[in-house]
Amino acid sequence: MKYCLSIAGFDPSGGAGLLADIKVFQKVGVVGMGVMTVLTAQHESKFQMGYQIKFEQIEEQLLVLCERYEFDYIKIGLIIKIETLIKLITLIKRKLRKTKVIWDPIMSSSDGFIIHKKIKDKELLAILRGVYCMTPNYKELDQLTSIPYPYSAKYLSTLTNVIVKGGHREGDLQGVDEWWYKEEKQVFQPSNDKKIYPKHGSGCVFSAFLTAYLCKTHSLRKSIILAKKETEIFLASSKGLLGSL
């Protein structure tokens, strides 16, 4: 039995965060567990505010689970305070040396609520030292560094695997994802066989599928392909902002 852990915010609508991740893990066939980082007041079209949980409380949730379960992969989502994120990744590196971290950097909510305007270069380096893979979309990539795309992705790929989600691209590039590693790029085209609609939490869902398939011992490339396919099904599941898995 494989165990998959999400460390993320609580979205009452279930479209993103812990609730969405657990639903994804269950669909893939791994046992999903969660550590709450932020308590939010939101629904699929409005992010009102988020209450950051203290690092010590996040740490306690994590360590008690790790007394009993082993996690090959952990997904980290919404954390408002960068200092808390760095402490968390440092803790995982120290206590869970075999565990790989998938970081989904959330810079703003889908309705435009700004969570991070910018992450300092020194802070970003401290984060990426403990991250196996990061999954920004194109807008988030621009916010993470002052380097323009594609040089930003190329630079970050010298530090970790960078999977750039293409949902925010326009025209023929919409839905085109990229995997950058050690300055090399692989491109993943959308299937174009489904009518898809914007969804609250689609980036979160992709990252959760990626983490779950990695937990199932698929390669990173295969996990990207499977996560992309599942996310397209999610995007086609309804015309509204909430989708079904």
BELKA-V215196 format. One record per backbone hydrogen bond with DSSP energy under -0.5 kcal/mol. NH is the residue of the N-H (numbers start at 1). CO is the residue of the C=O. If there is no record, write none. Layout:
NH,CO
NH,CO
//
This chain:
4,31
5,73
6,33
7,75
8,6
8,35
10,38
11,9
11,16
12,10
14,11
18,9
20,16
21,17
22,18
23,19
24,20
25,21
26,22
27,23
28,24
29,25
30,25
31,2
32,30
33,4
35,6
37,8
39,51
40,10
40,38
41,49
42,40
43,46
46,43
48,41
48,46
49,41
51,39
52,50
53,37
57,54
58,54
59,55
60,56
61,57
62,58
63,59
64,60
65,61
66,62
67,63
68,65
69,65
72,3
72,70
74,100
75,5
76,102
77,7
82,80
85,81
86,82
87,83
88,84
89,85
90,86
91,87
92,88
93,89
94,90
95,91
96,92
99,96
100,72
102,74
103,101
103,133
104,76
104,102
105,103
107,105
109,113
112,109
115,107
116,107
119,143
124,120
125,121
126,122
127,123
128,124
129,125
130,127
131,128
132,101
133,101
134,161
135,103
138,165
141,137
142,138
143,139
144,140
145,141
151,148
152,148
154,150
155,151
156,152
157,153
158,155
159,156
160,156
161,132
162,180
163,134
163,161
164,162
164,178
165,136
165,163
169,166
173,170
174,171
175,166
176,166
176,173
177,175
177,188
178,164
179,186
180,162
180,178
181,184
182,157
184,181
186,179
188,177
189,187
196,194
197,235
200,241
202,199
205,201
206,202
207,203
208,204
209,205
210,206
211,207
212,208
213,209
214,210
215,211
216,212
217,214
218,213
223,219
224,220
225,221
226,222
227,223
228,224
229,225
230,226
231,227
232,228
233,229
234,230
235,231
236,232
237,234
//
